[in-house]
Amino acid sequence: MKSTKHKIAQFTFYDRTGIQTLLEKEVQKGWMLEKISSFSWKFRRIEPAKIHFAVTYFPKASGFDPQPSEEQQRLWEFCEHTGWKLAAHNAHLQVFYNEQESPVPIETDPQIELENIQKIAYKTIIPSYSVIFILAVFSLGLQMMMYIGNPISYLSRNSSFIGILCWLALMAMSALEIGGFLIWQSKAQKAIMTDGSFVKTFGFRKIELGLMWFIIALYAVYLMTQHEQSGSIILLTSVIAAIPAFAVALFRNILKKLGVSAGTNKILTIVFAVIFCLGGTVAAIIGITNLVMTSDLFDREPEYTYEYKGHTFKVYDDELPLMVQDMVETDYDGYSTEWHGNESIFISEYDAYQHPKVGDLDQYSLQYTLVEIKVPFLYNTVFNYMLNDLTNNRGVTEDDPFYERAVEIPASEWGAQKAYQLYIGKDYTDNEYLLCYEDAIIMLRPDMEMELTQQAKAAVAEKIGGVVVCYN
């Protein structure tokens, strides 16, 4: 039977009522609080008992103190003299227990208690959560900009959806901490002015724990949905990003054990954090970049390679749903085929490339982008973006001979609902098409020399006009 256990005690910082309630329940189960750290609360096994707990706040204490100040020790001695023994403490949080049946409360003046909590809140807690809230708002705004810039690329990645949910969860946690404190502060002040009574605190422990585990679960799902190599890089990056937090906490604790004063410790820790984080970030970027650039981590193995005029070229053999051979008759076997794509719960986007060997200029090539829309209300968003992407008129006016237009053409030949062809200038047609089917939209770019017969158009409708096939 284990003699100790650790518990994640995600409490709203001012929630003395919630902390006291939890500790009294734990001690009845046979677990006494022993130590409070930045990451967990440690409990030791005892005989189950009915013990009272009290939580007080000492705003003059900080996490940088090498040892308790004389004033803090006097508080402990006074509490022990009245029957309240120190269970654990961490910076401003002081937790006491009392084995008496009806102990005299430690706090007797609600105004002083409120002022102590306010000092801690406005000095450290609220600024910290405000930064998180602002960062979440900024990140969500950045997500929106990415969506506006390229909705298809954005929506085809589950990471986009996961990122939004994570930032919303962090925003909610920050809003709960700040808003909850302001509401309690208002109630406490009114009670003091009315009858001088204490007001029970309220927290959001279960909600915040749920949000925390929700974020962890989302991250785990994100890793599992990545390709093995991509997931390894993401996990490595996450570990590197987490190292500074542990390193800074370790550095601060080492200085505390060496007896360095709180002021000096704080300055040195901040300097260390800045240097370590900046240096670590640069080193991580350089290291990961070199890893990606110099290794074959993301370089797929080609089917074979060949030489042409002193250069080496790779040939891939990915399976494609639609190929040149489906559209025209050819016995050419030197094609390189590539299939890339992203899938999400919203849409799937795939890019297909089929090219002959360099130098075989008499052979046809084929390129297309295929988007499957899984959520119907996103269809118009995808269509409008792809229709706009069909043309490229940056810096070109309608009077320019190279002005590009998307002209609607008969869709029935393609078995589609709508079809568009790219026109350049007044009369020149390009071999680029936008084809709209019930659940899919296709950007088709066959070779300029390829004649699109009815057989070729029927092949497009049959092979990629219906359900999109995902090739791994």
C-alpha positions, 0 to 999 in steps of 0.5 A: 500500500502506497504511503504517499500520493500526488494530486493535481489541485487546480483551484481558483486561487482565492477559493479557501472554501473549496480548498478546505472542503477538499482537504477535509474530505481527503483526511477522512479518507486517510490522506493528509496534505504534506507539501504544495508545489507548483505542479501538484499537491503531495499527501501522506497516508494517516489514519482516517480522521475528522480534522478541520482545515483553514486557508489564509493568505500571506501577501508578503511571501513569494515563491522566491523566498529562500526561507520563511520570513520572521513575520511569516514564522510569527504567524505560524507560531501564533496559529500553533499556539491557538491549535492550528498546525501548519500543514503546508505552504507555497508562497502566499498560500498557508494551509493549517489544520486543527484537531479540535472539535470546534476550533477558534477561526484563524481569520477574525476580520473579513476586511483584512482577509479581503485586502490580503487576497486583493493584494495577491490578486492584483499583483500576480494572479490577475496580470498573469491570467490577463496575459493568457486571455490576451494571448488567446484572443490574439491567437484566435484572431491569427487563426481567423486571418489564416482562415480568410487567407486560405480557407481550404488549407485551413479547414483541411487540417484537424490541427486548425480545429484543435488549435481553436478549441485549445485557445478557447479553453485557455480563454475560458479558464482565464475568464473564470479566474478573473471574472469569478474573483471580481464577482466574489470580491464585490459580494465580499465587500458588500457583506463587510459593509452590511454586517461584517460577515465572511463570504464563502468563496466559490471556485471552478475546480471541476470545470478547470480540471475538465478544461485542462484534461480536454486540452491534453486529450486534444493534443493527444488526438492531434499527435495520433492523427499525424503521420508518424514522422510529423508526430515525432517532430511535433512531440519533440518540439513540444518537449523542447518548448516545455523544458524552459518552464521546468528549467526556470523553476529548477533554477529558482529553487536552487537559488532558494536552497543556496539562501539567495535573497528573494529580490536577487533570486527574482532578478537572476531568475528573470535574467536566466529565463530570458537568456534560456528561453531566447537561447533555447528557442534559437537552438531549437529552431536551428536544430530542428531545421538542420534535422529536417534539411539534412535528414531524410525524415520527410523525404519519401523514397522514390520508386527509382531515379534517373539522370538527364543532362547531368542532373538526377531526377526522382520518379514516384509511383503513388496511386492516383484516382484519375490518370492520363491513361484514363483520359487518352490512349497512351502506352508510355510507362515513364510517368512519375505520380504523386499524391499529397493531401490533408483531411479533416472532419470538415473537408479533404484536400488532395493534390495530384501530379502526373509528369513524364520524364524530363526531356519526354516533351511529347508526352502528356502531363496532368495536375489537379486539386480535388476537394471533398466537402464533408460539411454542406454549409462550407460548400460555397466557401470552398467554391468561391475561393477555388473560383477566385483561385482559378484566375490570377489578376494581381496587378492586371486590369480588365483592359489588359490582354492578359486579364483572366476570366472564369467563364461558365461552360456546359456542365453536363459534358463533365457530369457536373453541376457547374463547370468553368474554364479559364479564359485569358484576354478576350478569346484565348482559352486555357486548359484549366477548369473548375468542376463542381459536383455534389460533394466535391470541387475539382481544379483540373489542369491537364496538359495544354496539348491534351484534347479533352474528348467526351471520353476524357470528360466522362473519365473525370466524372467517373473517377473523381466526380463522386466520392473522393478516395483517400490514398495513404 
